[in-house]
């Protein structure tokens, strides 16, 4: 058919013919336009970390926003007097104060909470270290209600004088602690770490809010919306009860979850893999088995989700114990007369010793190790000695504590002093050892609360950490600099103590940790063997350097790569593993996994002349790892994990107010976000509302008029142009 025939020759038909072409052209042009939704132009997202809500058996701590989010006008606080404006004037509430860490003190924050609470909807902490001398939201006496001294409840005057107290900073274990981690806030607190994000907030504030503060209510203001609603409230007891009630109706309903993770441990020598059971099927322990436990904690915490590395807090003793385990695995011979050694890495100790409390509970109930190991259980009676590495803030001075008369504690101090002088480590050790019930915040409290005469020794140092349990306890707090020498030196071997001085300064972190690790390792060797350690080989400084790098800067590191299994890989941009205990997950946390793998690499026994296929076919405890050289090796490993879940959540009749076990839970939430926008002035809002009302009234009137005159407006007769044919009449 001819195109002219299809479209027709009339003007109207020609217009209908070319209109599709025009529409197609417009759509093609619009396809090249970058469109953006109005919502995206109204809001600017701010990345950061949220304060979230935790609960224990009797109290609630942390923060929560309103259900749909909390909105507040940004107000920069640069000095204490700026708080007076929010307390006394507040012309355009609610507000969202912006503070730097130097002003994030207990006095200022509690004043904002208690005096300005009706006018505060959120609080923003920006990463600005100017003027900051210390920053710790932990209590002055961490884990006070799970300590040995609290359980004894002594009224003795001497104990009261020695008791850790926030009123006597010189007697406290965290003299710079503000205790804000244990407080509850009715508004969200948002931490902005990245400088560009903080600059967004400042720029928006100075452009719209900073001038004519008294008359803010007459203009548009820069505001922030923080969404961080927490489902839990009141206490763990109340939250668990509510969760159980609602889950009977809606199975997936939860308001909070118990803090839960895994402890990691390894025995120096493999244990017998034949479990003996009695007539009832219960496993029977070997009363003759002797165990020495060497332990520390691996977790940390902060007020904000996912931020904070706990470098001086726990990474340093964590590193020391790993180096000690590596050292003893290389030098300590298997002996029938010497006890076996269990290296224990507790998880959840920041929250009333969750990991160690569960470990003690499992020892008492015959549940450690688990049945899956097919070994005999261990009890508290099997443990001859517990040596714990507490916080090591000062690596030039060691202190030894014990709670009961302990000959081994005195012996430990003597051996430490002897080894220190023999190898010239230049480390001061206390003499005599301190016997006290006012112990530092260490896992040994869990053992001593069950048996005050338990043979426990704590090795720690004077308190120096001004950033305990905070976002600023990172590599900078340790003055750590990565050396990156693993390509030249095998970190799986011990090193001569006279070497590596060309790699590090004498006062470097790597050398100081190497000296402390060697000193403790050699002292334990002499305690167990009865003979002095004489070779000039100690802990490996390159291993220490790599370990610190992996846990403080990047998981994509040579040490972690050496522990990989076949087919496993590390993300190229992997950050350091988070070491907050968190809640139950079907996937093992990164920190637990890497601790497990590194411990297997350093303590496992290499099996020679075994191929990869043969090693994999044997399964655990045999494990194939890439190794230092990358060519693979088969290891007989002894590392394993145990549950770090408070016994309070195992016993359905537990008294939540007894303080015997940790009762910490974490609230559930659905969304966490923050964004800034320009909140319109009251006049603008009034004008917008008025226009809307006028348009609505006019619309109703038009609809009414059109509807009432519809018979006139729409009665135009028949629109049909087809003639009606008449049928011929049939005769």
Steps between C-alpha positions, in 0.01 A plus 500: 500500500621852421608698814289791389203269483570365853527844658250669278520832317308716749667737749364316805615166365850638424529627860406159634758346271804700615409524872639149584828604342518811714420303816770247413753783451410657837538166677840450337615843617369444853686170512830693507394721792637401843193504722510530878213454739385802699564304823868459411533875452336567836719272714875439532602177670760509779702184561600413854443265791203474734484461874272203565316358795622223730332364809596298805289323758382820669583799280504637145792690346570669170285698258192484281326732257126550465318226306500687168828678565605801706532843335688795648648835401879488488670709769879510531634489856853644514515578871300419813310829480338385177308242701331784690334608176332159465402484867368854543402646159441232234295720262443230238497156664569215476877527452781263406822627665834441323791437738869415472656232724659763727149613602354148509536479878273344757408842638401644161316195367299442817410868508367475146308187597361619834453875455444537126328167427166657386689706243749236379405236240848375399868556572784495246862427595752602235855373466705801605786420737589865566533552873431132579716367785308183579184328377347196669130428545565192716443513876782583738465148638423274200291189574474610862199280579670186370821551695628283782483791743130559430416132547679490835306801626762574763455790738860494609654848516808389311289360219301824483821697470623278217163470329483643150301822514406773255540747787867409532651500149837389636330181623299431185593274208384757243558846649399674176168319468183709465259211556280612208505143366280404796253789460167504313406783264155587362650621172741346244870585503670491161877487447638651178858385442576612145618865471303569176179388671571716804571794268157452340341549840708805585446663160125449521492639854702813420302571183153481650511481882800689640375859470233678703451208739229680699271515195559156352131420505439750222704332227586166342759297696741218424382187680593136533282189508641198683327164475614252764192371676573223751234241574610402851425687821520484881737203558614163368252322725211705364622475141549123506156455655337718232687319222389160630140617527478650151699220335229257610265698271746620234801264504747748347428782746799607710569812700855415609766229471753378758857608436663185368817389325770234522813450705803366316747261663777256420693246702876498475499122458220286350275336759378142492213470256316220678219629719403273792136491612331346801185285503275806459692615193665793675863564417755424769795732559852388577581623852873452432509738204680824580427822315652849501276764341661806345232746394402849397201670342455582133189720490449872540209742494407863446192715522456486120423209272793355304752770596795446734790257478596465867869525411655564841194363676519141373702464179833537683442217755332303219819533295722413795310178576508395134878556498536309829298208360721496189814509713394218735385284208854523359704448818296305756557124465226245562546363852299261711588688817413847369136614468339573168441867415170644380522836324162666549369808320182620669227690317246738653709596803408867455148412616543340841731222377257310277763265350681411822176459697377250241837323504482457879138385473596240238785379720257457789243313292745278309423670168855610411630401254186417305407141418592559136870501594464143633732578790457477874345802672707734715390639836626779721685238704715413199635854477821538699557861408338781301725772360311794355634788296303810592531840337861580411487876458862543607728236349796606714340407833319182603291447811393163638176465699341210682199480731602220739833389645658352192853359505502489121434876487810570706692252288376671182629840615837346585526327162392813311767701677763234441427461127477876457851547635643201312385629160514873578142573397494823706153425640413587858317232698326560831641344816339357699184397318177674600242295685166681487131445444484824300610337178519675162214439253626158390347160425651348816211661691269234349710220650558665836132578551438124496804418712685782675810281540520407131864502381490807275779742412438824313780670308413859416655846492423844643200674342603731216218475244316833473270361227379177659190359325470790259517576128850648542671188636657414167844466341570866568449449872777236488722707271506196273661509154492200274847369408392254227806270513322165456636451147854483637455328836300187584261600778422137586848452653649627824764770462832567664453767763810678377362536148243723333641812661551630148124477440368681806601767747578367846191677636268393216173326578615184319814470713324576827233236433770254392687553827189463718385191306845340528523582870158349580556200274841419651362542853213258431752259349703504822191466720387191309836338432683596818802594290603840369461576131847574363492528116519849352175455307176673589178633350499613138476879451389459137212276613402765754514770233279296266255409775454866595454597137234233446291600802554875488518592132401231249393137494659475156840428653776240456431330834132442428577389145742241638212336691261471205340170411465377142257714305484778762590862430513840667332807360751744355353787699432313824531717810605372842259244649246641746548354849176598672335178624166584330208251502435151366566446132519184294823637351812508719620856555812609315700563817420154637576333168840668457595436864416134447703481178808687626507294820494182291786625285722600793430213741427215257760231429611473138459155344769431244469302176121535482334625183214748492250232399616264777478777761151606395386137502599467868270789605537671836715519707718491186482820302657620177619862495680710242791569735766770502659404168161447332572141395264345757552276801309247710459577870385292794301768680343513844312830479124506553218725614260498792177690553519849650141539617416595857362213714219739598333425166531124549318489836129582463464570874800731524464797737572803279588717802757262651804634308644150487519484121509753221152592375585732209277509194494719192187660359375415154445777244368531146678800348796724575563812295561874523442783254493879505246727334365854515206525735265777374421801714162520680391774257590277205315207654196721569505633143528148356213379717285801408559452128413135535176581680405764241570258212297232673200734552514622140519139379192406702310803365595422140398138536169605659421754226595266219298218653193724550512621135603171345173469298572831330877465464503145368163471310620553140278245330609183331860501384448213259552585130394163367156519336239257622389279216133410477409148418256447214163377603427148396161439359 
